[in-house]
Amino acid sequence: MDHLNRSLGLLQSLVIYRRPGRQRALRRLYGEFIRPGDLVFDIGAHLGDRSSAFAALGAQVVALEPQPQLLRWLRRLTRRQPCIVCLPLAVGRAPGEAELALSLRNPTVASLDSRWREQLRSTTAGFRHVRWEDSITVTVTTLDELIEQYGRPSFCKIDVEGFEVEVLAGLSQPLPALSFEFVNGTLEQALQCLQELERLGRYQFNVIAGEQRRFIRPSWQDPEALRQWLDAGADGIASGDIYARLVT
């Protein structure tokens, strides 16, 4: 049964993230942030749909995926893009090891944060039937360590299922642009991410709902506007990504 659940979960991810036409929309979105020769970090790369888009824009990509099954597929799907380096690592506030909880039927929600998992199961209908029935020990690095080894990225995508605050806590310098996931039901974590970014520099923000590829705001917002939006419930959006760009 576990093997069947793993196979179904992988198939679901392939259908969602590797469907025809998706790459074109991703390149349009990220073309605003990435130029040929740029370095990009993909933290929580999953099956590498965004890593492939970054590479197609001419970037050098460091893609991190701690789930062994997904890492094998990530390497297979990006094997013709030698500018993508795939690493079997998670990211947090300090280097070490941690327990990654796995959902066999839903590999996109593997998480290092037990409080996030329990909170979503009690607050969000879409998570009430999700089961994390397995776990593995993974090696954890930090954004600072990655920067020391590879350089400062022009863009960093962070999608780590409730661990976004921990990822940003391991960063001691501002990045030109980045994105991090938010989920309604745990919006206080998005607010904490905002605090981490304010510690680093002056940013402007915009939001993409779900898997859409366009910003919901016609113009970029200051931190207080984003904070008010999150405090008011994020327009009821179930999940999405918050984009931040450094004001120079």
URMO-V422611 format. One record per backbone hydrogen bond with DSSP energy under -1.0 kcal/mol. NH is the residue of the N-H (numbers start at 1). CO is the residue of the C=O. E is the energy in kcal/mol with one decimal. If there is no record, write none. Layout:
# URMO-V422611
nh: <NH | NH>
co: <CO | CO>
e: <E | E>
This chain:
# URMO-V422611
nh: <5 | 6 | 7 | 8 | 9 | 10 | 11 | 12 | 13 | 14 | 15 | 16 | 17 | 18 | 22 | 25 | 26 | 27 | 28 | 29 | 30 | 31 | 32 | 33 | 34 | 37 | 38 | 40 | 41 | 42 | 43 | 44 | 45 | 48 | 52 | 53 | 54 | 55 | 56 | 57 | 58 | 59 | 60 | 61 | 62 | 63 | 64 | 65 | 71 | 72 | 73 | 74 | 75 | 76 | 77 | 78 | 81 | 84 | 85 | 87 | 89 | 90 | 92 | 96 | 98 | 100 | 101 | 102 | 109 | 110 | 111 | 117 | 118 | 119 | 120 | 121 | 122 | 123 | 124 | 127 | 128 | 130 | 134 | 136 | 138 | 140 | 141 | 144 | 146 | 147 | 148 | 149 | 150 | 151 | 154 | 155 | 157 | 158 | 159 | 167 | 168 | 169 | 170 | 171 | 178 | 179 | 180 | 181 | 182 | 184 | 186 | 189 | 191 | 192 | 193 | 194 | 195 | 196 | 197 | 198 | 199 | 201 | 204 | 205 | 206 | 208 | 210 | 212 | 216 | 221 | 226 | 227 | 228 | 229 | 230 | 231 | 232 | 233 | 234 | 236 | 237 | 240 | 241 | 242 | 243 | 244 | 245 | 246 | 247>
co: <1 | 2 | 3 | 4 | 5 | 6 | 7 | 8 | 9 | 10 | 11 | 12 | 13 | 14 | 19 | 21 | 22 | 23 | 24 | 25 | 26 | 27 | 29 | 30 | 30 | 58 | 35 | 60 | 155 | 62 | 157 | 64 | 64 | 45 | 48 | 49 | 50 | 51 | 52 | 53 | 55 | 54 | 38 | 83 | 40 | 85 | 42 | 87 | 67 | 68 | 69 | 70 | 71 | 72 | 73 | 74 | 78 | 81 | 61 | 63 | 87 | 139 | 141 | 140 | 138 | 136 | 111 | 134 | 106 | 107 | 101 | 113 | 114 | 115 | 116 | 117 | 118 | 119 | 120 | 124 | 125 | 127 | 102 | 100 | 98 | 96 | 90 | 170 | 142 | 143 | 144 | 145 | 146 | 147 | 39 | 39 | 41 | 179 | 43 | 163 | 164 | 165 | 167 | 168 | 244 | 156 | 242 | 158 | 240 | 238 | 183 | 186 | 187 | 188 | 189 | 190 | 191 | 192 | 193 | 194 | 195 | 197 | 245 | 221 | 243 | 241 | 239 | 209 | 207 | 205 | 222 | 223 | 224 | 225 | 226 | 227 | 228 | 230 | 229 | 233 | 234 | 182 | 208 | 180 | 206 | 178 | 204 | 176 | 202>
e: <-2.8 | -2.6 | -2.2 | -2.7 | -2.5 | -2.4 | -2.4 | -2.3 | -1.9 | -2.5 | -2.3 | -2.2 | -3.0 | -1.8 | -1.5 | -1.2 | -2.1 | -2.5 | -1.7 | -1.9 | -2.7 | -1.4 | -1.1 | -1.6 | -1.8 | -3.1 | -2.3 | -2.6 | -2.0 | -2.8 | -3.0 | -1.6 | -2.8 | -2.6 | -2.5 | -1.5 | -2.9 | -2.5 | -2.2 | -1.2 | -1.8 | -2.0 | -3.2 | -2.4 | -2.6 | -3.3 | -2.8 | -2.5 | -2.9 | -2.1 | -1.6 | -3.1 | -2.5 | -1.9 | -3.0 | -1.4 | -2.2 | -2.1 | -3.1 | -3.0 | -1.5 | -2.7 | -2.6 | -2.1 | -1.9 | -3.2 | -2.7 | -3.3 | -2.1 | -1.1 | -1.8 | -1.7 | -2.3 | -2.4 | -2.3 | -1.8 | -1.1 | -1.6 | -2.5 | -1.8 | -1.3 | -1.2 | -1.5 | -1.8 | -3.0 | -3.0 | -2.6 | -1.9 | -2.2 | -2.7 | -2.3 | -1.8 | -3.3 | -1.7 | -2.8 | -1.0 | -2.6 | -2.2 | -2.3 | -2.0 | -2.3 | -2.0 | -1.1 | -1.6 | -2.2 | -2.2 | -2.1 | -1.2 | -2.5 | -2.8 | -2.1 | -1.7 | -1.9 | -1.7 | -2.1 | -2.1 | -1.8 | -2.1 | -2.2 | -2.3 | -1.5 | -2.1 | -2.3 | -2.7 | -1.9 | -2.6 | -3.1 | -2.2 | -2.7 | -3.3 | -1.8 | -2.6 | -2.4 | -2.0 | -2.5 | -2.7 | -1.7 | -1.7 | -2.6 | -2.0 | -2.3 | -2.0 | -2.5 | -3.0 | -3.1 | -3.0 | -2.2 | -2.8 | -3.2>
